[in-house]
Amino acid sequence: MGELTRFGRWKIFLSEHRRWGIVALLFLFSVVNNLDRQALAVLAPQLKGELGFGPVEYSYIVSAFLIAYSIGYAVCGRIIDRFGVKIVLAAALLFWSLTTMAHSVATSWMALAALRFLLGFGESFNSPSGVKAISEWAPPRERGVSIAIFTNGYVMGAVLAPPLVVFLTTHLGWRWSFVVTGAVGFVLVALWWRNYHSPEAHPRLTDKERKHILESQATRPTFAGSKPTIWQLLRHPLCIGFFIAQLLTDPIAFFLNFWLPDYLHTRGLTLAMIGLIGWLPFLGADLGGPGGGALSDWLVRKNWKPVNARRTLMLTAACLMLFANVAVRTELLWLSIGLIAVLFAAQSCWKANQLALIAESIPRESVATLVSLSALGGSLGGVLSNLLTGRAIESFGYVPVFTVMSVLPLTAFVSLELMMRRARKSGAIGAA
């Protein structure tokens, strides 16, 4: 009877906390998103020899992905806000899964670049959709952790990619690696379509939880006048501030994801060794994202203003990124990998709190638009930085790349602070 009682209590708890089930679904989307993306990064050392390309051509392949990412961000926000998260995210997942599978027939670096372009466009819909869904489902005191869990899915995808892709490549060949990783998306889209609804319309949501979620929406900011057009929003200091912040900091995430296997290869690791330990630095993000989100949520529960809690954690993360200077200069491989894990943790903490800050800075009906416009800055920064990274690595190695990366978050923090002060003075968006 005791076991049944505990089971019954657990069942009641789950029925009254379905919002965490939604967060779990969004987490899986991010896992699949980055698993598909990272497959090529893991295989890059092998494909360079088999398909005949070098660091510069690889930077073109990565940049093709990021250019399409930029185009996707330019249009996806309004599409998501107009048609809703459920249908748009399902369509995007089907598109990028098919594109991932199509990588298996590539015969040159130019074919890979074309496929990465299509993949980048499809995958650009994931982040704005996820943040919008969380802004609708998660109350402020849970929003930092919820967004951290969502963004941590990208990390888990990166953690799973090296051992899974190396295993598939060893036993089936590299072409089957793309087929299998792409096929995972078809399972997820079925789960998504059956289980995702808005909090207002979810058929299995209790009245207690629905009230808890919807009451929190009353504290959201509102537009002082009519809803701005996309052109007016582009000129708003908040949009400019987040655009600049992601322009400077998203290239760090792209670099760590796209170039880390190659960096480890230059430190003497073989493909098999990368498959064995290449996922370890990504564990840092498993701690940094949820830890940073949970800590900022804890500060909110201690009556800190959400904006101050998120900014404090972002500044802390920016300071930790200075360890990049040591990571690339130490001759101890284990220390370098450990410090890179710290960089992952700091970047993940920054990202989770930045997205929470965006979700709390804009009315609900424009969340996806602001996320996509600010992320456009990140993808443009990624395009430019990867083109420069390929040439810098070919000419000078990884030291100058890590050095520049170490100071970008602090620069971004200062820029965002200035723009947020301008936004407060303008009064275009006010509290409800």
Secondary structure in CASP SS format (residue, H / E / C, confidence):
PFRMAT SS
TARGET T0000
AUTHOR 0000-0000-0000
METHOD secondary structure of the structure
MODEL  1
M C 1.00
G H 1.00
E H 1.00
L H 1.00
T H 1.00
R H 1.00
F H 1.00
G H 1.00
R H 1.00
W H 1.00
K H 1.00
I H 1.00
F H 1.00
L H 1.00
S H 1.00
E C 1.00
H C 1.00
R H 1.00
R H 1.00
W H 1.00
G H 1.00
I H 1.00
V H 1.00
A H 1.00
L H 1.00
L H 1.00
F H 1.00
L H 1.00
F H 1.00
S H 1.00
V H 1.00
V H 1.00
N H 1.00
N H 1.00
L H 1.00
D H 1.00
R H 1.00
Q H 1.00
A H 1.00
L H 1.00
A H 1.00
V H 1.00
L H 1.00
A H 1.00
P H 1.00
Q H 1.00
L H 1.00
K H 1.00
G H 1.00
E H 1.00
L H 1.00
G C 1.00
F C 1.00
G C 1.00
P H 1.00
V H 1.00
E H 1.00
Y H 1.00
S H 1.00
Y H 1.00
I H 1.00
V H 1.00
S H 1.00
A H 1.00
F H 1.00
L H 1.00
I H 1.00
A H 1.00
Y H 1.00
S H 1.00
I H 1.00
G H 1.00
Y H 1.00
A H 1.00
V H 1.00
C H 1.00
G H 1.00
R H 1.00
I H 1.00
I H 1.00
D H 1.00
R H 1.00
F H 1.00
G C 1.00
V H 1.00
K H 1.00
I H 1.00
V H 1.00
L H 1.00
A H 1.00
A H 1.00
A H 1.00
L H 1.00
L H 1.00
F H 1.00
W H 1.00
S H 1.00
L H 1.00
T H 1.00
T H 1.00
M H 1.00
A H 1.00
H H 1.00
S H 1.00
V H 1.00
A C 1.00
T C 1.00
S C 1.00
W H 1.00
M H 1.00
A H 1.00
L H 1.00
A H 1.00
A H 1.00
L H 1.00
R H 1.00
F H 1.00
L H 1.00
L H 1.00
G H 1.00
F H 1.00
G H 1.00
E H 1.00
S C 1.00
F C 1.00
N H 1.00
S H 1.00
P H 1.00
S H 1.00
G H 1.00
V H 1.00
K H 1.00
A H 1.00
I H 1.00
S H 1.00
E H 1.00
W H 1.00
A C 1.00
P C 1.00
P H 1.00
R H 1.00
E H 1.00
R H 1.00
G H 1.00
V H 1.00
S H 1.00
I H 1.00
A H 1.00
I H 1.00
F H 1.00
T H 1.00
N H 1.00
G H 1.00
Y H 1.00
V H 1.00
M H 1.00
G H 1.00
A H 1.00
V H 1.00
L H 1.00
A H 1.00
P H 1.00
P H 1.00
L H 1.00
V H 1.00
V H 1.00
F H 1.00
L H 1.00
T H 1.00
T H 1.00
H H 1.00
L H 1.00
G C 1.00
W H 1.00
R H 1.00
W H 1.00
S H 1.00
F H 1.00
V H 1.00
V H 1.00
T H 1.00
G H 1.00
A H 1.00
V H 1.00
G H 1.00
F H 1.00
V H 1.00
L H 1.00
V H 1.00
A H 1.00
L H 1.00
W H 1.00
W H 1.00
R H 1.00
N H 1.00
Y C 1.00
H C 1.00
S C 1.00
P C 1.00
E C 1.00
A C 1.00
H C 1.00
P C 1.00
R C 1.00
L C 1.00
T C 1.00
D H 1.00
K H 1.00
E H 1.00
R H 1.00
K H 1.00
H H 1.00
I H 1.00
L H 1.00
E H 1.00
S H 1.00
Q H 1.00
A H 1.00
T H 1.00
R C 1.00
P E 1.00
T E 1.00
F E 1.00
A C 1.00
G C 1.00
S C 1.00
K C 1.00
P C 1.00
T C 1.00
I H 1.00
W H 1.00
Q H 1.00
L H 1.00
L H 1.00
R H 1.00
H C 1.00
P H 1.00
L H 1.00
C H 1.00
I H 1.00
G H 1.00
F H 1.00
F H 1.00
I H 1.00
A H 1.00
Q H 1.00
L H 1.00
L H 1.00
T H 1.00
D H 1.00
P H 1.00
I H 1.00
A H 1.00
F H 1.00
F H 1.00
L H 1.00
N H 1.00
F H 1.00
W H 1.00
L H 1.00
P H 1.00
D H 1.00
Y H 1.00
L H 1.00
H H 1.00
T H 1.00
R C 1.00
G C 1.00
L C 1.00
T C 1.00
L H 1.00
A H 1.00
M H 1.00
I H 1.00
G H 1.00
L H 1.00
I H 1.00
G C 1.00
W C 1.00
L H 1.00
P H 1.00
F H 1.00
L H 1.00
G H 1.00
A H 1.00
D H 1.00
L H 1.00
G H 1.00
G H 1.00
P H 1.00
G H 1.00
G H 1.00
G H 1.00
A H 1.00
L H 1.00
S H 1.00
D H 1.00
W H 1.00
L H 1.00
V H 1.00
R H 1.00
K C 1.00
N C 1.00
W C 1.00
K C 1.00
P H 1.00
V H 1.00
N H 1.00
A H 1.00
R H 1.00
R H 1.00
T H 1.00
L H 1.00
M H 1.00
L H 1.00
T H 1.00
A H 1.00
A H 1.00
C H 1.00
L H 1.00
M H 1.00
L H 1.00
F H 1.00
A H 1.00
N H 1.00
V H 1.00
A H 1.00
V H 1.00
R H 1.00
T C 1.00
E C 1.00
L C 1.00
L H 1.00
W H 1.00
L H 1.00
S H 1.00
I H 1.00
G H 1.00
L H 1.00
I H 1.00
A H 1.00
V H 1.00
L H 1.00
F H 1.00
A H 1.00
A H 1.00
Q H 1.00
S H 1.00
C H 1.00
W H 1.00
K H 1.00
A H 1.00
N H 1.00
Q H 1.00
L H 1.00
A H 1.00
L H 1.00
I H 1.00
A H 1.00
E C 1.00
S C 1.00
I C 1.00
P C 1.00
R H 1.00
E H 1.00
S H 1.00
V H 1.00
A H 1.00
T H 1.00
L H 1.00
V H 1.00
S H 1.00
L H 1.00
S H 1.00
A H 1.00
L H 1.00
G H 1.00
G H 1.00
S H 1.00
L H 1.00
G H 1.00
G H 1.00
V H 1.00
L H 1.00
S H 1.00
N H 1.00
L H 1.00
L H 1.00
T H 1.00
G H 1.00
R H 1.00
A H 1.00
I H 1.00
E H 1.00
S H 1.00
F H 1.00
G C 1.00
Y C 1.00
V H 1.00
P H 1.00
V H 1.00
F H 1.00
T H 1.00
V H 1.00
M H 1.00
S H 1.00
V H 1.00
L H 1.00
P H 1.00
L H 1.00
T H 1.00
A H 1.00
F H 1.00
V H 1.00
S H 1.00
L H 1.00
E H 1.00
L H 1.00
M H 1.00
M H 1.00
R H 1.00
R H 1.00
A H 1.00
R H 1.00
K H 1.00
S H 1.00
G C 1.00
A C 1.00
I E 1.00
G E 1.00
A E 1.00
A C 1.00
END
